[in-house]
Amino acid sequence: MCGIFSYSQFFVEKDRAFIINTLLNGLKRLEYRGYDSAGIAIDGDSPLETLIYKEVGKVAEVEALVNAAVAAGELDLTKTFKTHAAMAQTRWATHGQPLTRNAHPQWSDPNREFVVVQNGIATNYKELRTVLESKGFVFESDTDTECIAKLAKYLYDQSNGTITFAKLGKALVQQLEGASALVLKSTHFPNELVATRRGSPLLVGIKTDQKLLVDFVDVEFGDALSGRRTSSSPTRAFVADTNGGEPQPIEYFIASDASAMIDHTKRVLYLEDDDIVHIANGELAIHRLRRDDGVSAQRSIMTLEMELAQVMKGQFQHYMQKEIFEQPESVVNTMRGRINFATHTVTLGGLRAYLATIRRARRIVFVACGTSYHSALATRALFEELTEIPVSVELASDFLDRTCPVFRDDVCVFISQSGETADTILALRACIDRGALCLGVTNTASSSISRMTHCGVHINAGPEIGVASTKAYTSQYIALVLMALQLGDDRVSTAARRAEIMDGLRDLPQQIADVLATDTDLRTLAKDVLFGHASLLIMGRGYQNATTLEAALKIKEVSYMHSEGILAGELKHGPIALIDENMPVILIMTKDALYPKVQSAYEQIAARKGCPIILANEGDKNAEKMPGHKIWVPHTVDCLQGLLNVLPMQLLSYHLAVLAGVDVDCPRNLAKSVTVE
């Protein structure tokens, strides 16, 4: 949700066209996160002038504003800068409607002395606004972000212009409450940037032709206003000190996501909560307000494994389509190096040191939101079967609302594709405070959940750009199956069952490819049968209950068609009132122990003039005789069947969205990573 991208160069001569294109392309890489307006802030022709272009709608609207300014002779793209600091943001409305005046960046005053972009919420903005208005500040927007810019100016004015930008950043952070990431620039501190994060992701990319002297950055601790240090000075220069000590060219990129900077650099530094970054004169320093907060005194510079090709659409029309068709490879990557099919063993290195503790747990609590919640539901029965430990699956928001009791002998598993989901992180903090062992299951190795949990599993699905999660769901599903298999490998009584499941996992990639090969038939089904209806019911039971919920979520979030996943066993308890000849129903009737009960649901629907679309296993003679359309999938082990059954539903949701003419990768009102409560 929202996307921040900033660019700063030192002793690297670039023209304004390059700077603007870098900002706009960075924002385009972040479009998948969801947004309704965008904007950029760059230097004018003098250091005391900041130019801002922002507009409601897509990044292309900002690009059009820039082009119009160039055509009118108001903007010279050929002007060059050796040193420059710029920033940009895609905004998802939380305070104030999607209007140009509410778009980011926001500024402090008509002279734009301070300009800020922010992802998240300043929860005390009303109090700040009241105080600032009493000091004579006039607000132009409805956003909480404008308070931050005006507060920065107020703090600067109070110091009579004597405060440094780094100290100003510290003082600013002390006054803000809530989870957010922000970047600040000022005409009082030309070519400098201050950035900070708290509960919302932010990382810094470093680009230079010189060899880095160190692969870490020291953190400076000290009081915000006095400047008193409690540690040695931070590492100041990243580049080799050559040419008689002359400063070396360097470029910095600040972004909400690594995908925005992979075409510039692979050397990145992930920030911790409450880190305050100051970039000036080609040097990067990290500050914190105090030392006694249990955080490391160093930040490592890492090398991104992500490749540019991974976030490009290639031959596909949309990212969602690309990611659906990547699943034969992504599930292999999830299993790679973790499962030995010859010996029927599973080894998850991230859990090795904690296996005994997990096996002694009183209960396992899964906490997640949306699609991640469905992956936990899909595997709950298998965990209970293989471990004989009671399992509960909790929606993170409800878990927090209920103040759910958690004990020291509980094991809490937090699932999040991004690793930055706000409700899930808040639940994680609550469980840590109560002494529970906390595991993370994420697709982002350096995310907040990955760093905060005691141990965990990286699902290795690769970058997922489309807002509607597809390959991350199947990879989460498999990662959880692997966890259950490893936890149950101390029981001889389950050896045959575990071997059966592992054999099923071995065959899975080819079976997924076989299902995806039916895409043309599914496109026809979406067009001729489902498109145009106002609602759709999806039914199943047992392991397929999670599949119905995930399928309904996919359809509603990308095609805007109302859809509902219903446990087939509940059909008689209300939902059957919806059944008639005009209500489309998809019935998941693949062969497992509950097949006769699902067949009974089919008979109840048919008796009320319904004609469900049946999702069945290939070779099912009974299903072949039933009237109506069929979706055929290969047969596999019952606990893995949902991995195959969900694929046609992903494709149907995609085709329905295309038919509806909606933005498949960026559905309205949705964001890839929900980083606000």
N, C-alpha and C positions, 0 to 999 in steps of 0.2 A: 504494500500500500504506500503510495507516494514513492518518488525516486529522486534522490539528490545526486548531482554530479557537479564537481568543481575541477577546475584546471588552473595550475599555476606553473609558470616557467621562469627560470632564472638563468641569465646569460645564454638564452636560446632565442634567437631572433625569429619571430613568427609574425605574419601579417594578421590583420583583424579577421580576414576571411577564414584563415586556418583556425583561429580561436573560436569563432562562432560555429564553424562546422564541427569542431571537436565537441563543443557543448551540445549541439543539436543531435549529433550522432550518439553521444553518451546518453541523452534522454531517450532516444529511440530504442536503445538497448534495454531501457528500463520500462518501456511502455507496457510490458506484460504485467507489471505490478498493479495496474489499475490506476486511472486518474481521470480528471475531468477538466483540467486546465494546466497550462505550462508557461514557463517564462525563463529568461536568462538575464544576467547582469554582467556587463563588461565595462571596461574603462572608456571614458570619452577621449577627446583630444588633449585633455589636460588631466593631471592626477587628481584634480579636485572635482572631476565630473564623472558620474556613473550613469551609464545608459542602461535602461531596462526595457525589455520587450516581453510582454506577457499577454496571454489571450486565453479565453475559454475554448475548450476543444482539444484537438490533437496537436502534437508537436509541429505538424505541418502548418498550423495556423500561425505559430510564432515565426516559422521560417518565412511565411508570406509577409508578416509585418516587417521583418528585416529587409526583404526584397523590395518592399514598398518604400522603405526609408532610403535604400540605395538609389532607387529610381527617382526619388524626389531630390536627390543630392544632399540628403541630411546625414548620410553615413558613408564614410570612406573606407571601403574594405581593403584598400592597398596600404593603409597606414601600418607601419611595423612597430613592434615592441620587443625589446630585449628582455624585459621583466614585466610580468603582468599577472594579475589574479582575477579569475572570473568564476561564476557559479551559475547553476541552473537547477530547475526542479520541475517535476511533474507532480501536481497536487491532487489529492483525493479529498473532497470536501468533508470536514468535520465541524468546522465553525464557519458559518456563512455559506450562502448558496454559491454554486459555480458561476461567479461573475468576474469580470476582468479586474475589478477593484479588490476582489478577494484572492485572486491568483497570486502565486509566489513568483519572484521575490517580493518581500514587503520592506518598506523603508521607514526611517525614523522621523523624517521631516522633509519639507519641500526641496531642500538641498541634497537630500539622500546621503547624509553624512555616514549613516550606518544602514547596511542592507543585509537581510537575512533570508535564508531558506530553511525550512523546518519540516521534518517528517515526524509526526506524533502530535501530542497534545500538551500544552502547558496548563495543567489542571487548576492552577491558581491565577489564571489570566484575568478573571473578573476583579479580584482584589488588586492585582497589578494595574489594571486599567483605571480603577477608581483612584488609586494613588497618583498615577501619572496624569490623569485629567485634572486632579486638584493642583498639579504643578504647572498647568497651562498647556499640556499636550493635547492636540486635536487629532482625533482618530478618523481615518478615511475608509477603513474596511471593517468587516464584522469578524475578522480572524483573531485567533489568540496569538498568532505569529507576529502581528504588528506590535503587540506589547513588548516582545523581545527586542525588536529594533529600537523602540522608543526607550526602553529601559537601558539599553546600551548607551544611548546618547545621554540619558540622565546621569548615569554613573560617570561618563566621561566629563560632562560639564561640572559635576560635583568635585571632580579632582582638579578642576581648572586646567585641564589638558595635560596634566603631568603623569597620568597613569600610562603604563605600557599596554600594548594590545593583549599580551598574555595575562597580565594581572586583571585587565578588564574582563577577559573571558572567564577567569576564576570567579570574580565578583558576580558576574552574570549568572553563572551556574548555581551559585549559592542561593540566588533568589528564585530560581525556577523549580517548580514541582511537576511531576508527571513523567511519562515515558516519551522520549523524543530524541531525534538526532538533528543537529543544526550546523550550518556553516555561516560565518559572519565575515563581511568585508567592510572597509571603512575608508573614506577619503582622508581621514586623519592618519591612517597607516597604509599608505599606498603600497600595492604589490604584496600585501600580507593577508593571510587567512587565519581565522580561528575556527576550529571545529570541535564538537563534543557529541557524545552519545550517552544515552541512558535508556536502556530497554528497547532501543531501535538500532538496527545494524548500521555500521559505518566502517569503511576500510580505506586505507591510503595506499595508492600505487606509486612506485618510484621508478623513474626512467632516466637512465644515464648511460653514456658510452664508457664511463670509467668503471673500474672494478670497485665494488663496495669494500670498504675497509673492515666493516663488521656486519654481522647478520642479525643484529639486535639493536634496540634503542633503549637507553636508560630512561627511567621515569623520574622526573623531578617532583619532589613533594614539598609543599610549603603553604603558608598562610596566604589567602587570596589577596589581602590588601597590603600586608606588611612586606610581602615578598620574602619572608624568612624561609630559608631552605633547611630541610632536614636530611638532605642527601647531597652527594656531589653533583656537579653540573651534568646535564644530560649529554649523551653523545651528540655532537653538533653536526658533523659533516659525514655524509655517506660515501662521497667519492674520494678517490685517491688524491692526496695532497701533493700535486706535482706543479711543475712550472714555477718554482720558487714560492710556493704557497698561494698562488693565484686561485681565486674561486673557480670551480669547475661548473660547466653547464649541467643543469638538472631540471627535470620536470616532475611535478606531483599531480596525482589524480585522487580526488576524494569521491567515493561513490557509496550508494546503499547496497550495491551488489557487484560482485567481481565481473559479471558479464558485461558491465559498462566499460571496463578498462582492458579487456584481454587483447584487443587489437592495438594497444599501446605498450603494455608491459605485463610481465608475469610476476614481478617482484612486488609483493603486497604485505601490508602490516594491518592486522585486525585489531581494532580498538576494543578495550574493555569498557564496561559501564563507568561513567564519570571521568574517563580520560578526557583531557583538554589538549588538543593539538594546536601548536602555533607554527606556521610556516612563514619564514621571513629570510630574505637574503640567501635563498637557496638552502637553508637549514630547516630541519624539522625537529621540534622539541615536543615532548609529551609531559604534561603537568597533571598533578592531582592535588586535591585540597589537603589531604592528610595521609599519613603513612599507616596508621593503625586500622586500615580497612581490609586487611587480609588479602590484598592483591599483589601480584608479583611486581617487582621493581624493574622488570624488563619486558619489552615487546619484541617478539621475534619477527624477522623479515622472512616471509615464506615465498615459495615458488608455486604459482598456480599451475595445476595440472590441466585445467580447462583449455580447450582449443577453440579458436575462433569458429571453425567449421561446426562445432557443436551447437552454436547458437544461431546459425544461419539456416534458413528454411530449405535451401537446396532445391530439389525438384518438387517440393510440396507447396501447396497453396497456403497453408497455415501451419503455425507451430504445433497446434493441437493435433493436426493430422500427422505431422512428422513424428511427434512423440508417441502416438498410438502405434505407428508402424516401426518404431524403434524397439518395441518391447521384446521381440525375440533376442535382441542383443542385451537389453538392459537387465532382463532376468538372469542371463548368464553372468553378467558383471556382478550382480548381487550374490550369486552363488560361488563365483570364482575364488579359488583358494580356501574355501570354507567347508566344502563337502567332498568327501572321497567316496565315489560311487562304488568302487571296488570293495572297500572294506566297510561300507555303510557307517561312516563316522562323520560327525560334524564338529568343526572347531571354530568358534568365534573368539578371536584373540582378545577382543575388548571385554569379554565376560570371564575369561579364564580365572582371574584372581578372585572372583566373587561367586563362583558356582556353588560352593558349599553354603555360603550365606543365603543365596537365593533359594536353594533346596530346603533350607530350614525355615523359610518364611511362613508366617501364619496365613498370609494371603498375598496375592498379586493384584495390584490396582493399575489398570491402564487408564491414562488420562490423555485426551486428545480432543480435536475439533474437526468437524466436517469429514472429509475423505479419510483423514488419519483415524478418526473415531471408527469409521466403517472397517478399516483394516484390522483394528483390534477386535471388533465384533466378529469378523470373519474367522478369527483364529482362537477365540476364547474357548470354544469347546475342545479344541485340540490341546490347549494348555492344560485344561482340567483333566483330560483323558491321560496325557503322558506324564504329568507331574503330580496329579492327585492333590493339588493345592487349590483352594477356592480362589476364583478369579472374578473380579468386578471390572466393568468397563464404564468409565465416567466421561461425560462431556465436561470439558474444563470449566466452562462458565457455570454450569450447575454444581459442579464440585466445589467451586468457590462460594456460590450463593448459599449452599447448605452448610458451609464450614464443616465438611465431611471429616469425621474423626480418623486420624492417622496415627499409627503406633510404630515404635522403633523396630518391631519385628515384621513390619510390612515391607514389601518391595513395590515401589511405584515406578511404572514405566511411562515415559512421556514421549509421545509420537508427534512429529511435526516435520513436514517436508522441508520447510525453510529453516527450522530450528529457531525461529524468531517470533512465533505466534504468541501474542501478548497474554491471552488467558492461560495458555499452557505454561508459560514462564511464571506467571503469578502462582499457579497451582504448584509448580515445581519448588518455588521459594517456600511456600507453606509447608510442603512435605520435608524439605531440608531442615527447616526450623524444628520440625517434630522428630527429627532423628531417623527418618526412614531411609533405606538404601534406595537411591534414585538412579534409574537407567534412562538413557536417551536413545531414541531411534530417529535419526534425521538423515537428510540428503546433503547436508552442508557441514563439512567436517569442522569448520571454525566458528560455527554459529553459537549463539548464547546457550542454547540447551546442551550442545556438545561440551561446552566449557564448564557449565554449572553442574552437570550430573557426575556421579561417581564413576560411572562406566557406561558402555553402550555399544550400539551397532550403527555403522554408517551403511546406508542402503545401496550406495554406489549406482544410483539410477542415471547419473549424468545430469546436466543442466535441464531443468524443465521450465520452459518459458511461458507456455499457454497457461492462462489462469485456471482452467479446468484441469485438475490433476488426473493424469492417466497412467503413465509409466511409473510415477512415484507410488501410486496405489498398489500396483502389482509387485513392485520391489519391496514396499513396506510389508505387504502380505507375506512374501517369501522370507524376508528377514525375520519376521515373527515366527513363521513355521520353523526356520532354522534354530531359533532360540528354544522353541518347545522341544525340538528333537535333541538338542544338546542337554537341556535340563533333564530330559527323561532317559538319558543313556546309562543311568546307573540302575535301571530296572530291567532285569532279565525278562520279566513277563511281557514287556512291550517291545522286545527286540524285533519280532516278526512284523509288527505294525510299523515300526520305524523304518525297517528295510523296505517295506511296501511303499511308504511315502517317499523315500529317497529315490526309489526306482521311478516313481511318478515325476519327481523333480527332474530327473535325467531326461525324460521324454518331453518335458514341458516346452522348451524352445521351439521344437519342430511343430508341436501341436498348436502353439500360438501362431506360428507362421501359416498353418493350414486354415485357422479361423480367419486371419486377416485376408487370406486369398478369396474369401467370400464377400469382399467389400462391395463389389458391383451389385450382387443380389440384395445386400442390405440397403444400398442407396435406392434401389427400385422399391423396396418395401417402405422406406421412409417417405418416398415421393408419392407412391400410389395408394398407400394404406393409412399412414399415420399423419402426414402433413395436412394441416387444415383443421384438425380436431383441437378442441379447447383443453382437453384433459387426457391423461393416460394413467392407467393403473398397472402396476408391475407386482406380481405375486410370486412367492416361493416360501419355503420353510426350511428349518434346520440350518445347514451351512449356507443356504442360499438366501436367508433373510438379509444378511449384510449385502449381498449382491443386489437385491431389490432396492435397498436404501441408496446404495451408491449409484445404481442406474438412474433412479428417480432424481437424485441430486444432479447428475451430469446433464440430464435432459432439461431440467428447469433452469439451471444456471447458464447454459450456453444457447438454448433455443427459445427461452422464456415461455415454454409450454408447461402448463401446470402438470405435474406428475407426482405420483405418490407410490412409495414402496410399502406393500402390505404383507404382513406375515399371513400366509395362507390359512393357518390355523385359526386366525381371527376373522375370517371371511364372514362367518355366520353372526358375528357379534357387532354388526353395524355396516361394514363396507358393502355387503351384498345388496344393500338398498340402492347402490349406485349402478348396479349391473342392468343393462338393457342392450338392445341391438345397436345402439349408437355410441356406446362407451367402449373404446379400444382397451383391451387388456392383453398384457404379455404375461404368460404363465411359464415360470421356470420349472421344468419337469424332467430334469436329468436324473439318471438312475442312481439312487442310493437307498438307504434303509427307509426313507420317508416317501419313496416313490408312490406307494399305494395311497397315501394320504393326500398327496398333491393331485393324483388322478381323481380322487373324490372331489377336490375343489373344482377341477375341470368340469365334472358332471354337474355340480351345483350351478356353475356359470352357464353351461350349455342349456340347462333346464329353464333358465330365465332369458332365453333368446340371445345370450352372449355367444360370441365366437372368438375365443382367445387365440392370439398368436402364441404358438407353443415353441419354447426353446428346449430342444431335446437332444439326446445323444445320437450320433450317427448309428444307423443300424437298428434303431428302436422300432420294431414292427408294430407295436401297439400304437405309438405316436403317429406312425405313417397312416394308420386307418382313421385317425381323428380328423374331422373337418377343419378347415382353416389353414392359415399360412404357418409355415414352419421355419425355424432357425436351427440349423444343425451344427453341433459342436462335437469334437472328439470326446471320448470317455476317459476319465482319469480317476485317481483316488478321490473319495468323497470330500476330504478336507482340502483338496487342491482344485476341485471342479469349479469353484467360484472364480479362479484365475482365468479359466477359459470362458465361463459364462458371461463375465463382465465385458469381454472384448466386443461382442456384437452390440452391446448396449452403448459402449463408448462410440462406436462407429455410427450407430443410429442417432445419437445425440449430436454428433458432428454434422451429419447430413441434414438433420432437421434444422440446425442452426444456419447452414449454408442456404437451404431452401427459404428460410425466413429472412435472409439478407442481413443478418446481424453480424457484429464484429466478433468472430469466433474466439479469437485469442484474448480479447479484452471485453468481456461482457459488461453491460452497464451495472454500475453500483458495486462491482466486485473488485477485489484486489488479490494478488497472488499471495502476499504475505500480510496477514492481518496483525499489524503491529500497534494497534490502539485497542483499548478495551471497549 
